[in-house]
Amino acid sequence: MENKVNKRSGDTSESPYRTGRFYSVDNEWFFYVREVGEQGPYFSKLSGEIGLKMYLFDMEHFKMQKTKLETTDLKLV
């Protein structure tokens, strides 16, 4: 059986393995996102997961707001 590593869109090189998004240091939990890096500390993995969900919700919300602003600024010529 061949062991393939899935690449994400934009990845140019093979990664031998991927670590999880969450990690713990000295009993504090963090998550990592590509756009802004490390987020935390959180007192538990569950609270970090909630923090990630809030971050993703905010990113989607601001993305939609940005799209709305860009389209309302358009003028027909």
C-alpha positions as CSV (number, residue, x, y, z in Angstrom):
1,M,0.0,0.0,0.0
2,E,1.4,3.4,-1.0
3,N,1.5,6.1,1.7
4,K,0.4,9.4,0.1
5,V,0.5,12.8,1.8
6,N,-2.3,15.1,0.8
7,K,-1.2,18.6,-0.2
8,R,-3.2,21.7,0.5
9,S,-3.9,24.2,-2.3
10,G,-0.8,26.3,-2.7
11,D,1.6,23.9,-1.1
12,T,4.7,23.4,-3.3
13,S,6.6,20.8,-1.4
14,E,5.8,17.5,0.3
15,S,5.4,17.5,4.0
16,P,6.4,14.3,5.8
17,Y,3.4,14.7,8.2
18,R,1.0,17.3,9.5
19,T,0.6,18.1,13.1
20,G,-2.7,19.1,14.6
21,R,-3.9,22.6,14.7
22,F,-4.0,22.5,18.6
23,Y,-1.1,22.1,20.9
24,S,-0.4,22.4,24.6
25,V,2.5,24.1,26.4
26,D,2.6,24.1,30.2
27,N,-1.0,23.2,30.5
28,E,-2.1,26.1,28.2
29,W,-3.7,25.4,24.9
30,F,-3.1,27.2,21.6
31,F,-4.2,26.8,18.0
32,Y,-2.4,28.0,14.9
33,V,-3.9,29.6,11.9
34,R,-2.1,30.5,8.7
35,E,-3.3,34.1,8.5
36,V,-2.3,35.3,12.0
37,G,-0.2,32.5,13.5
38,E,-0.5,31.4,17.1
39,Q,-3.7,32.1,19.1
40,G,-4.0,31.5,22.8
41,P,-3.5,30.6,25.5
42,Y,-6.7,28.8,26.5
43,F,-7.2,27.0,29.7
44,S,-8.4,23.8,28.0
45,K,-8.5,22.3,24.5
46,L,-12.3,22.7,24.5
47,S,-12.0,26.5,25.1
48,G,-9.4,26.6,22.3
49,E,-11.8,24.8,20.0
50,I,-14.5,27.4,20.8
51,G,-11.9,30.2,20.2
52,L,-11.1,28.7,16.8
53,K,-14.8,28.5,15.9
54,M,-15.2,32.2,16.9
55,Y,-12.2,33.1,14.9
56,L,-13.5,31.3,11.8
57,F,-16.9,32.9,12.3
58,D,-15.3,36.4,12.5
59,M,-13.2,35.7,9.4
60,E,-16.3,34.8,7.4
61,H,-18.2,37.7,8.8
62,F,-15.5,40.3,7.9
63,K,-15.0,38.6,4.5
64,M,-18.7,39.1,3.8
65,Q,-18.6,42.7,5.1
66,K,-15.6,43.5,2.8
67,T,-17.5,42.0,-0.2
68,K,-20.5,44.2,0.7
69,L,-18.4,47.3,1.0
70,E,-16.6,46.6,-2.3
71,T,-19.9,46.1,-4.2
72,T,-21.6,49.1,-2.8
73,D,-18.7,51.3,-3.8
74,L,-19.1,50.4,-7.5
75,K,-20.6,53.0,-9.8
76,L,-22.2,52.2,-13.1
77,V,-20.7,54.2,-16.0
